[in-house]
Amino acid sequence: SFRCSVPWLILLLQALLLLRSFLGFPAVRDTYSSSDSYPEFQDVNHMVIFGFGFFLMVLRRYGFSSTGFNFLLVVLGVQCSMLAEDLLVFLREGQNEVGLESLARAFVSVTAVVISTGAVLGRANPVQLIVMTLVEIIFFYVSRYINETFLEVQEHLTGMHVFLFGAYFGLALASRFPEAPPGLDKNRSTPKSELFSVLGTVFVWVFWPSFNSILPSFKTRAVINTYLALAVSAVAAFMLSALTSKDGKFRMAQIRSAVLAGGVTISYTAERIHHPWIAMILGLLGTGITILGSHCVQRCFNPALKLQDTSGVHFTFGLPAVLGAVAAVVLLVVEDGIDTRWNELSRLGYDAFVYIAAFCQTISTALITGLITGLILNIKLLKAVHVSKYFDDQFYWEVSFKIISD
């Protein structure tokens, strides 16, 4: 029973967040700002809460927890992200505005938590997930502060680092959890759970152009490029799934992950791309690295490194994000080199170095802090779940016997 821990922890956090909102930070004045970006904000809201909630509903006996815990972590994480945003503004001696832009940045940041949750899905209890949310948001904003302050990376690009940070933070965190028993069959999916997961994938796919365009300045270009990349990614997912299967049939698990690869890959460059065919090629490459990488990662790296990536966040978000980071550097070198006619090679090399340094810093911070957080979550005070209770709703929710038996 978590009656003596979860409710009081939630109450304490909400009280602290409410107190912070009342007191505020010195030199940071909250002012409501007007905005016409509500449609994009609504799309991102649906995508993060509904889309990712059902996307994680892949385990046959963990549906309540996948959707319910995702909703809890998002609503808590958004408030914590707004607190971290205020702190970031305070460190820069600026003025914060309470508006749809700040909420949008908070939703984009909390996506890192949702992605990391997929790596430890079914093995972390609610207390551990709440602590993970708080710690990860803090470390993600530390990584953003380093990129924006010292490397002078644009704000909307540091926001798009959520895929890199969330995936590798979750993988490092998952490595600190005990392995599930070999005979445990609760970590498999069923046609019903796969159907709900695909429903979430479709919602994420539909709203992804709004996610990639809510922070950049050139929104129309970001929307068009993202949609083209997603469209090619979805077509390539069906093609490669049939080609790589032994019997030539489509595999829903592959398609569920691969159709989103284009949105992740183009997230860094959606605003910069001026030719549609570049976006389409990135969508094709993103799907290729997802499907082919899933075979290599699951058969080679996961057993060797003893990783248990429950929902496959590595090849769904991690590998396409790395590809997108490389594409951003290549696009920067090619476009800026053409504009300057290669006369300012020193400046061009510096810009490329800054991009590479920002990506490496994000991944390194995610891996190191993920390992530290994993050690924190396994202390006795947080009541780690026994391996026999993994992937089971009955340990946390009131469910009927019929649902459990299904």
N, C-alpha and C positions, 0 to 999 in steps of 0.2 A: 504494500500500500504506500502511495506517495502523498497521502493526505497531509502528513506533517511536513512536507518539503515543497512540493510543487505549488500549491495555492499561496503559501506564505512567501515563497520566492517571487512569484508573479506580483503579488501585492506590494512587496518591498520595492521591486524594480519600477512598477507603475507609480508608486508614491515618490520615488526619487526623480523620475522623469517629469512628473507634475511639478515637483518643487523646483527643478531646474528651469522649467518653462516659466514659473512665477518669478524666480529671482533673476535668471539670465546671467550673462557674462558681463564683466566691466568693459566699457567701450564698445559693446555690441548692442545696438538698438534694434528691436524687432519692429519691422514695419510691414504691413500687408501690401503686396504689390499686385497690380492688375496684370492679367495675361490672357491671351487668346489661344493658349495651347492645351485647353481642357480635353479636346478629342484625343490628342496624343497621350496625355496623362491617363485618360480612361483606358486606352488600349494597353498601356504598360501595366496598369493596375490589374486588368483582366488576365494579361499574360502571366504575371508573376504569381498571382493568387490562384486563379482557376487553372491556367494552362500548366504551370509547373506542378501544381497540386495533383492533377490527374496524371501528368507525365511520370511522376514518381510512384504511381499506383500500379506497380508492375508485379509485386509479390502477392501470392494468392491469399495469404492470411494476414496481410499488413495494409489493407486498404484504408481503414479508419485512421490509422496512425499516419500514413503517407499524406493524406489530404488534411487531416486535422492539425497535426504538428506543423505542417508547412504553413498553414494559415496563422497559427499562433506565433511562429518564428518571424513571419513577415511583418505582422502588425507591431510586434515588439521591436523588431529590427529597424523598421522605418523610423520609429521614435528615437532609437539610439543613434541612427544615422544622422538625424536632424541635430541631435546633441553634438555629435562629432563634427558636423558641418559648422555649427556655431563656434566650436573650439578652433577649427581651422581658420575661420574668419577672424577670431580674436587674436590668434598668433600673427596674423597679417595686419592687424590693427585696421580692419575694415568694418563695413556695416552690413549686417545680414538682413535679408528680406524674407518674410514668411509669405510664400506664394507657391504657385504651381511649379515654378522652376526648382525651388528647394525641395519640394516633395518629389519631383521627378528625379533629382539627384539622389535622394534617399532611396527611392525604389530601385534605381539602377545599382546602387551600392549594395543593397540587401540581396540582390541576385547572387552575389558571391556566396552568401550563406546558404541559399537554396541549392546551389550547385554542390557545395561541400556536403550538405545533408544527404545528397544522393550517394556519396561514396560510403557513408556509414549508415545507410538506411537499414533499419531493422536491428541494429546492434547498440545504438545509443538510447538511453532513456530520456524522458522529458527534461529532467534536471541537467543532464549532460548537454542536451541540445540547446537549452537556454544559455548555459555558461559558454558553450561554443559560439553562439550568436554574438554575445557581448564581446568576447575576446577577439573573434575574427573581424568584427567591424572596427574595433580599435586598431588592430594591426593593418587592416586594409587602408584606413585613413592615414596611418603612419607612412605606408608605402606611397599613397597618393601625395602626401606632403613632401616626401623626398623627391618624387618625380617632378612636381610642380615648382618647388622652391629651388632645389639645387640643380636639377637638370632642365628646368624651364620648359617642360612639356605642357602642351595646351590642356586646359581643364577637361574638355570633352573626351580627349584621348585617354587621360588617366582614368576617367570613368569607365571606358571600354575595357580596361584591364581586369574587370570583374571575372571574365571567363578564365584568364590565366590564373589569377589569384585563387578563385574559388575551386578550380579543378585541382591544382597542385597542393593547396592547403588541405583539401579533403583527402587526397591520396596520402599525404604525410600523416594526417590524423588517423586514417583508417589503418595504417601500419602499426599503430600502437594498441589496437584492439585485438583480443584473442581470436584465434581462428575458429570458425564454426566446425562442429563435429562432422566428419566425412559422411555419416549416415543421415544427417539432418536434411529432410526434403522440403522444409517450409520456405527455403530461399529460392524455390523455383516459381515460375509463372504458370498461369492457366490461360486458355483462350479468353475467358471473361476478363481477367486482370490485364491481359495484353490489349484487349479492346478499349478498356478505360484509359490505359496509358496512351494508346494511339489517339484517342479523343483529346487528351491533353496536348499531345504533339501537334495536332491540327490547330488547336487554339494558339499555341506558341508560334507556329508557322505563320498563321494569318496576321498576328499582331507584331511580328518581329520588325517589319519596316518602321513602325512607330517607335520601337525600342531603339533602333539605330539612329533615328532622326530626331529624338527628343532633346538631345544635348547639342549637336552641331548647329552651325549658323545656316548653312545651305541645306535646308530640310528637304526640299523637293528632290534635289540630286541624290541625297542619301536614301530617300524612299524608293526611287526608281532603281538605283543600283542594288539595293538590298533585295527588292522583289525579283529582279532578274537573276541574281545569284541564288536565291531560294528556289526559283522555278527550275533552273538548270540542275541545282542540287537534288531536287525531288525526282526529276526525270532520270538522272544518273543513278540515283539510289535504287530504283527498280531495275535498271539495266545491270548494274554491278551485282545486285543481290541474286539475280537469276544466273549470272555468269559464274559466280563464285560458289554457288551451292552444288552439291554432288548430283542431285536429281533435277536441276534446272528450275526449281520452284522458288518463289519469293519467300524470304524470311522476314517476318514482321519485326523481329528484334533488330535486325540490321536496318530496315527501312525507317523504323521509329527513331533511330539515332542519326542516320545519314541525311534525312531530309532537312535537318536543322543545321548541317555543317556549313552550308553556304552563308547563312546569317552570321555565324560565328566568325568565319574566315574574313568576311568583308567588313566586319564591325570597325576596324581601324581605318579603313580607306574608303568607306561609303561616301564621304563628303568630298574626297579628293579626286575620285575617278571621273574623267570627262568622256570616256568612250564606253558604251554599253558592253562591247565584246570583252573588255577587261573584267568587268563584274561577272560575266557569264563564265569566263575561264576560271576565275577564283571559285565560283560555285561548284564547277566540275572537279577541280583539284581538291576542294574541301571534302566532297563526298568520297573521292578516291582514297584520301588519307584516312577517312573515318572507317570505311569498310575494310580496306586492306590492313589498316592499323589495328582493327579489332581482333583480327586473326593473330597478328604478331604479339600484341599486348597480352591477350588472354592466354595464349599458349606458351609464351616465352618469358615475358617480363613479370607478369603477376605471380606465377609459381616461384620464380627465382627470388623475387623481392618480397614474397609472402604478402602480397596486396590482395585485399578483398574489396574490389570496387563493385558494390552491389548493383548500381544502375548504369555502370559504364560511363562515368563522367570523364574518364581520361580520353577515350577515343570519340566521345560525343562533343566535348567542349575543349579539353586540353590540347589535343593534337591539332584540331582546326585553328585554335587560337595561336598556336606556335606558327602554323603556316601563314595566318593572317599577319603576324608580327614580321615575318620574313618578307611578305609581300609589301608591307608598308615601307620597309627599308628600301626594297628594290624600286618601288614606285617613286619614293622620294629622290633617290639618286638619278633615275632616268628623267623624271619630269623637271626637277631643278637643274639637272645637267643640261637639258635642252634649252631651258629658259636662259640660263647664264652662258650657254655655249661652251661649257667646260672651262671658263676662264677663271672661276673662283673655286678651284679644287679644294683649297684648304677649308673654305667655309662649307662646301658640300660634304667633305669628309667629317667635319665636326658635327654637322646635323645628323649624318648617318650614325656616328658614334653615340650621340645623345639618344637616338631612338633605340639602338641596340642596348645601351646601358640601362635605359628605362625598362625594357623587357626583361633583361637579366636580373635587374634589381627586384622586379615584381615576382619572378619565379623563385629567386633565392629567399626573399622574405617570406613567401608563402610556404616554402618547404620547411624552413627553420622554425617559423612560428607554428606551423601545423604540428611538427614533432613536439614542440613545447606544450601546445594545447592538448595533444594526445596524452602526454604524461600527467597533465593537470586533471583531465577528465577521468583518469583511472584511479584517483585516490579514493579511499574508503568513504569519505564524507559524501561523495556524489553517488554512492550506491550503484556501482556498475552492475549491469545485467549479467546474469549467468548465461553461459553459452547455450544452455538448454532452453532458455526463454527468448532466444533470438527470433526475429521475423514473426512475431505472434501478437495479434491485436488483443487477445484475451488477457494479457498481462496488464493492459492499461485501460481497456474500454469494456463497457457492458455490451456484450454481443449475445445474440441468440445462438442456440446449439446448431440450428440449421445453417446459419451463416458460417459458423466455424467448420462444420462438416463439409460444406461446399469448398 
